[in-house]
Amino acid sequence: MDRPPAMFIADSLGLDFLNSVATPVDTPVDWIDDGEGLIDWLLQAKLVPAGELDALKARARPDELDEVAGQARALREWFRGFVLKHAGRPLSARALLELGPLNNILEHDEAFLQIVPPRGEGRLALQRMRRWRSPESLLLPIGEAMARFVCDEDFSDVKACEGHNCTMLFADHTRRRARRWCTMAVCGNRAKQAAHRSRLKGKP
């Protein structure tokens, strides 16, 4: 399936994962509806190095990748329910009781630290690495992005786009917390045009 480029408008990768299925311009798009789509979305999100994705794709059977994409979709819809339940107010410590599915993914991580050459001139650097042993390991960076969102974001700032039929979510980090649209270029402009037409109709 030909997909448009994925949209990363949420100001949080955890929410961008929820937006990997969306209706930004009247037509629903699921960027991870199969294994190929999952790999492409992870590449665009810069969550997995391109070389690691190529290596996993070469090792795995297409049906294995499709199965992991199905797991990612199930995780996405579970997380959507959690986010929508708590959006609009600060997350309390009691929410931890609901986060078992996410912690289950995180406990399978095989991350480690490695000393690597400096970028340009400078000192040696300490970089976090991860072993990509199986297709299921593709869920780990997604789980980490979701966990960072849960722990670092103020859920009071989580909003849904006000655009007609738009399903995008975002974290409103504007100074006055006045953001209303996923993007001004899409839903914001459409709302302006609709308001303009309505004003014209109202003129005698």
N, C-alpha and C positions, 0 to 999 in steps of 0.2 A: 504494500500500500504506500502511495506517495503521501507523505505527511509534510505540512509546513514546518519550518523550524520551531522547536519548542519555545515556550514563552517563560522567561524568568523575570517576573515583574513584582514578586511578592515581597522583596527586600528580606527574604529568609528562605534558604534552601529547603527547610522543612515544609513550608507552605508551597513553595514551587513544586515540590513532589505532589502535593494534593492537586495542584493545577496541571499535572501531567494528563489529566482528563478534564476537558473544559469545553465551554461553548462560547468562545470569545466573539465570534461574528456569526451568530445564528446556527452554525453547523457544528455539531459535537465532534471533537477530535480526541482520541485516546492515543497518546504518544507511546504508551507501553502496552499496546494490545497484543504483542507477541515478543518473542525473545529478541528479534532483530530490533524492534522498537525500544526495548529496554536498554540494549547496548548503545543505541544511538542517543537515547536520552541521557544516559550516564556520561557519555562522551561530551555532549553539549553542556551538561551541568558541571563538567570538569571534576567529577567525583572519583573517577578511576582513570589512571594513566592510559593513553591510547594503546601503548604497547602491551599492557596487561589485558586490555579488552580483546585485542587481536589474538593474543595467545590463548585466552579462555575460549574464544569463539572457534579457534582451530581445534582445540581439544574436545570441546563439548558437542554432543549431538543437537541438532535443531530442536528436537522434542524436549531435551533437558532445559534448554534456554527458554522455550515456551512455558515450561512448567514453573521456572523461577519467575518469569513475567507474571504468571497467574498468582504466585505467592505475593509478588510486589503489589498487584492490584488489590488483593485481599487485605494486605497491610495498609494500603492507601485508604481503603474505605473504612477500615477500623479506625484509623487515625483521624479521618474526616469527622466521624461521629464524636470522637474525643474532643477535637478542636472546636467543633460547632457547639458542643455542650458547654464548654468553658469560655468561649469567646466573649469578650466584652467586660470581663471582670478579672481581677488578679487570680492566678492559679493558687489554690491552697495546697498545703502539704497532704491533705487527704486524697488528692488526685493521684498520689503515688499508688494507691490501691488499684487503680485502673490501668496502670502502665505495665502490667505483667508481660503482655505480648511484645512490647518494645524491649524490655530488659532481657527477655528470652533470646532475642536476636543479638543483642549486644554481648551477651556472655559467650557467644561463639567466635568472637573476634580473635584474630591471630596477628595483632599489631605488635611492633617492636620499634626501638629506636636505633638509628644507624648514623655514624659519623660520615659525612659526605663532603666532597670538595666545595670550596667557597664558590659563590656566584660572582664572577668577575674577580676583582681584587678584594681581599678580606680574609677573615678567619675561616677555619673549618666550621661546618655547621652541623647541628644535631637535627636530624629529620625523622619524622615518624613514617614508618613503612608498614606494609601489610602483606601477608601471604595470601595469594589468590589461588587456593587449592581446588576449588570446585565452583560450578555455576552459582550455588547458593551463597558464596562469599560476596556476590554482587549486591546482596541485600545489606551487607554491613555498612557501607558508606551512607546508604539511605537511612538506616537506623541511627547512625551517628548524627546525621543532619537533623533528623526528627528530635533526637534527644537534646541536641544543642538548642533547638527551638524551644522545647519544653522548659529547659532549665534557664535559658538566657533571655527569653522574650517575655514582655509584659502582655498577658493575654487580653488586657484592657485595650490594647492597640490593634487586635485582630479584627478585621472587617471584611465584609463581602462587597464586591463591586456593586454599585447601584445601577449599572447598565441593564437595559431590558434584555432578559434571557441570558445574561452573562453569569457564569458560575465561579469566576475567579475570586480567590481570597488573597489578602495581603496584610502585611504589618504596617500600620500607619505611623511612620517616623517623622512626619512633617512637624514643624514647630508648634502649630496650633491644633494638630491632630484633626485636620480638616480634609484629608484626602477622601475622595468619594469614588474614584474610578480605578480600574485596573491600570489603564493607560489613558492619558488625555487624547492620544492619537486615534484610539478606537472608540471606547465607550464615552469618553468625555466629549469628543466632537459630535458623536451621534446624539448625545443629550442636548448639546447646544443647538444643533440643527433642528431637533424636535421642538425645543423651546421657541426657536425663531419662527418655525412654521405655525406654532400655536398662537404666537403674538400676531402674526400676519392675518390669521383667520379671525382674530378678535377685533381687528380694525374695521371701522365702518366703511 
